[in-house]
Amino acid sequence: MKQNKSLYLIPVMLCFFCMGFVDLVGIASNYVKEDLALTDGVANIFPSLVFFWFLIFSVPTGMLMNKIGRKKTVLLSLAVTVLSLLLPLFGETFAIMLIAFSLLGIGNALMQTSLNPLVSTVMGGGNLVSTLTFGQFIKAIASFSAPYLAMWGATQVIPEFGLSWRVLFAIFFVAGMLSTILLFITPIDEPPVEGKPSTFVECFKLLGTPIVLLSFLGIMCHVGIDVGTNTTAPKILMERLGMTLNEAAFATSLYFIFRTIGCLTGSFFLRVLKIRTFFVISIIMMALAMCGLFIGTEQWMLYAAIALVGYGNSNVFSMCFATALESMPGKQNEVSGLMIMGLFGGTIFPLFMGLLSDSMGQTGAVLVMAVGVVYLFTYVKQLKTA
């Protein structure tokens, strides 16, 4: 049985890699801004649009899982994601990119809502937090590779295709197709839903449970900081160090490299440390990072701050998500939908960051992210002490 469980986990972990495609929106929005000569406020519409769909589709996806199952819902999410990656290969107009990023957001909302509970099904409830953290490590591999693929495409002459930085969509499209096929042919037994499935209203009533609501807000802040750093880090380097976009794009990769390291080491630390202890360490690192991004004018300081926020923010989602999921074991599909709706923070944060950065530079964007860090400090008391 252990062998089968490990084999079934392979295509599921590949789906986490596809989940990481959503993080290309940070570097992609910077290239679209440059190519189409957009302002920060307009360019930040793209990451905001991607995460807007989490507000609309997350809870309905939790209800859909009750009807068609978790695996089929993940397969649907992969189909939408693959379509979103196909569109930019045909052009880079404002309309095409809006549609592509919208579909990317919808597919990711479906995927994040259904994939985490599918992990719970495959694992049989064992080591859920550390397994979700390892999934985030796999996701982060796609996240930090996106800027490198974009930089490679932007600096290489590929006349046969003329894709430039958009070559990353082609590469991710192939990976998405492979993941879809492997999951489709993998048999996964899902337990039937016990009792009457929750209605839309009953799902939202779960937010009346304090731990569910506070975890929801924690995920909003986590994603807001994640998308905010992803989008803003290159702009800070360009503003303060005079770098070009291709040079500054490394900042996004640096963030995801340390987020990847954080996920990989976090799966170990969460087995040997108390969740609360590890959470506090993570948030302290993020607070130090905000200070560095706010006052830093030297390259080493800015790189250190980006690395700190990458590592510190790497395990926040898993801890908040698992805490909420384990608090209501009989309503995991519904709670998952609500938690993933919290990714709507990826819409709210960039909008405010774009507005403030247009009026007071990237320091204003850092202030918005700092608000999220302050809230996460207040969430500490909700975590297990054992």
Secondary structure, DSSP 8 states (H G I E B T S, - for coil): -HHHHHHHHHHHHHHHHHHGGGGHHHHHHHHHHHHHT--HHHHTHHHHHHHHHHHHHHHHHHHHHHHH-HHHHHHHHHHHHHHHHHGGGG---HHHHHHHHHHHHHHHHHHHHHHHHHHHHHHTTTTHHHHHHHHHHHHHHHHHHHHHHHHHHHHS--TTT--GGGHHHHHHHHHHHHHHHHHHTS--------SS---HHHHHHGGGSHHHHHHHHHHHHHHHHHHHHHHHHHHHHHHHH---HHHHTHHHHHHHHHHHHHHHHHHHHHHHS-HHHHHHHHHHHHHHHHHHHHH--SHHHHHHHHHHHHHHTTTHHHHHHHHHHHH-GGGHHHHHHHHHHGGGHHHHHHHHHHHHHHHH-HHHHHHHHHHHHHHHHHHGGGS---
